Amino acid sequence: MKPIIIVMFCAQALFLVVASWTVLKGKATTPRGRPIWSSLAFSLILGGLASLDIADKHPGPAAELLDFGGGILFGMAIMSLLVLFRRHRLGPDALA
């Protein structure tokens, strides 16, 4: 397995842990809450697209797993964007 694939696996795991921790344990410090959804979506899109790009350039079974993980990160980014759009449409107390 190539080192870049191993590094990207570690980055994917880090993205999953940070996103999960932020969503599950994040506490609002102001009455309006924190605008975490846009920054979370941005980082997940970058991680997902980088994973998909690396998987396309390096054939093999490990690259297929990397491709799968990139799709999961990209799907999580789309979901966080949908939550962001819903929050803006319904107001700051929509998800409280």
N, C-alpha and C positions, 0 to 999 in steps of 0.2 A: 504494500500500500504506500502511495506517495505521501510525503510529508505534508503537502498542501491540503490533502484530503483529511488527514488526521487533525490538522489545525482547524479546518472548517467544521469538523465534527465537534471539536471542543467549543468553537464559537457558537454553533447551533445549540449545544447544551446550555451554554451561558445565556443565550438569548431566551431560551425556554424558562430557565430558572428566574432570570430577572423579570420577565413578563409575568410569570405566575406570582412571584413575590410581590410585584407592584400592584397587581390586581387584587390579590387576596389580602395583603397586609397593609396596603396604603391607607393612611388616615388623612382626612382633610384637615388642614391647619387654618383655613379661613372659612367663613360661612358659605362661600360660593364653591369651595372645593378646589382641587388642583387640576390644572389642564394637562393631565398625564396622557390622555388618549392620542393627541397629535404627535407628541414625542415618541410614544410607544409605537404608533403606526409607522412613523418614519424609520425608526431603527429596525423594526421587523421587516419592512420592505427592503431596506438595504441588505440585511442579512439573508433574506430569502432570495433576492436576485443574485447576490454574490454566490450563494450555494448553487443555484441553478446554472450560473455561468461556469463555475468550476466543474460541475458534474458534466456539462456538455463537452468540455475540452479534455477530460480525462476518462476514457472508457474503462469499464470494468465493473465488477459487482459492488465494490465500495462506492463507486460513483453513482450507482443506482440508488443506494441508500441515502447518499448525499442529496440526490435529486428529490427523493421522497421527503426528506427533512426540509429542503428548501420550499417545497410546496406547502408543507405544514406552516412554516414561518410566514409565507406569503398569505395563506388563509387566515392566520391570526391577525395579520396586518389589516386585511380587508374587514375582519370583524371589529377591530378596534376603530377603524374609520367609520363603520356603520354606527357604533355606539357614540362616537363623537358627533356625527350628523344628527343622531336622535337627541343627544343632549342639547345641541344648539337649537333644534326645532322646538323641543318641549320646555326648555328653560333650565336653569341651574339646579333646580330641585327635582328634576325628573328621575335621577338615579340615586337619590339620597336614601 
